[in-house]
Amino acid sequence: MTRLTNQVVIITGSGAGIGKEITFTFARQGAKIVMADFNETALQATVLELQQTAMQELMTKCKLLVMLKTSYGIVYLLLT
C-alpha cells in the first residue's frame, strides 16, 4: 500500500508540464486522480498515457467538487 492509496487528488494543468508530472507521481502513489486542463487534446493524451501504464484516472469537466463530495467524501488534497 502506498501513501496516497484511495485518496482523491484534483490536479489542474494535468495535460502538460508540472501538472502532468504531478499527475503521474500521485497516480504511482495510489491516488484517485481527478484531472483538469484547458487543453482538451493534451488532457486526453495524458489520460491515454495513464491508461496504458495501468494507472487509475477520473475526469470531469463541471460540478467537480459536488461530484467529489457526493462520490468520495472528503477531498484529501487539491493542487492548482
C-alpha positions as CSV (number, residue, x, y, z in Angstrom):
1,M,0.0,0.0,0.0
2,T,1.3,3.4,-0.9
3,R,1.0,6.7,0.9
4,L,-1.9,8.1,-1.2
5,T,-3.9,4.9,-1.7
6,N,-7.6,5.7,-2.3
7,Q,-7.1,9.4,-1.6
8,V,-8.8,11.7,-4.1
9,V,-6.5,14.3,-5.6
10,I,-7.6,17.1,-8.0
11,I,-4.8,18.3,-10.3
12,T,-5.3,21.2,-12.7
13,G,-3.0,21.5,-15.7
14,S,-2.8,17.7,-16.0
15,G,-2.3,17.8,-19.7
16,A,1.4,19.0,-19.7
17,G,4.4,20.2,-17.8
18,I,4.4,20.2,-14.0
19,G,0.7,19.3,-13.7
20,K,1.3,16.2,-15.8
21,E,4.3,15.1,-13.8
22,I,2.4,15.6,-10.6
23,T,-0.5,13.5,-12.0
24,F,1.8,10.6,-12.8
25,T,3.7,10.9,-9.4
26,F,0.4,10.9,-7.4
27,A,-1.1,8.1,-9.5
28,R,2.0,5.9,-8.8
29,Q,1.3,6.6,-5.1
30,G,-2.2,5.1,-5.5
31,A,-4.2,8.3,-5.5
32,K,-7.6,8.6,-7.3
33,I,-6.8,11.4,-9.8
34,V,-9.3,13.9,-11.0
35,M,-7.7,15.7,-13.9
36,A,-8.4,19.1,-15.3
37,D,-6.8,21.2,-18.2
38,F,-7.9,23.9,-20.6
39,N,-6.2,22.0,-23.4
40,E,-8.6,19.1,-24.1
41,T,-6.2,17.4,-26.6
42,A,-3.3,17.4,-24.1
43,L,-5.6,16.2,-21.3
44,Q,-6.9,13.3,-23.4
45,A,-3.3,12.4,-24.3
46,T,-2.4,12.2,-20.6
47,V,-5.5,10.1,-19.9
48,L,-4.3,7.7,-22.6
49,E,-0.8,7.5,-21.1
50,L,-2.2,6.8,-17.7
51,Q,-4.5,4.0,-19.1
52,Q,-1.5,2.5,-20.9
53,T,0.5,2.4,-17.7
54,A,-2.5,0.8,-15.8
55,M,-2.9,3.8,-13.5
56,Q,-6.3,4.8,-12.4
57,E,-7.8,8.1,-13.6
58,L,-11.0,10.0,-13.2
59,M,-12.0,13.0,-15.3
60,T,-14.8,15.5,-15.1
61,K,-15.5,19.0,-16.5
62,C,-18.2,20.5,-14.4
63,K,-19.6,20.4,-10.9
64,L,-16.3,18.9,-9.8
65,L,-16.5,19.5,-6.1
66,V,-20.1,18.5,-5.8
67,M,-19.3,15.2,-7.7
68,L,-16.4,14.6,-5.4
69,K,-18.2,15.2,-2.2
70,T,-21.1,13.0,-3.3
71,S,-18.9,10.2,-4.6
72,Y,-15.9,10.1,-2.3
73,G,-16.4,12.3,0.7
74,I,-13.6,14.5,1.9
75,V,-11.0,15.7,-0.6
76,Y,-7.6,15.0,0.7
77,L,-5.5,17.3,-1.4
78,L,-6.1,20.0,-4.1
79,L,-3.2,21.2,-6.3
80,T,-3.6,24.1,-8.7
